[in-house]
Amino acid sequence: MVLDRFGDHVVVCDADTDVVPVFIAHGQWVGMVNNPYAIVIVTLIDIHERGTGGDA
């Protein structure tokens, strides 16, 4: 298992599964993606930040 950080966001990559949970660094749930390195992560983070008043 590997934690990968994208700014304030953390993704949890596990070799046993393709599903990747995404969290804010302090633990708030953001969502799931099917590929840890897909552009989907950037989109998911952008949507989350817009919905919660972040800097995006």
DANORHU-V40102 format. One line per field, one symbol per residue. ss: DSSP state (~ for helix, > for strand, _ for the rest). A space follows every 10 residues. Layout:
ss=???
This chain:
ss=_>>>>>__>> >>>______> >>>>____>> >>>_____~~ ~~~~~~~~~~ ~~____
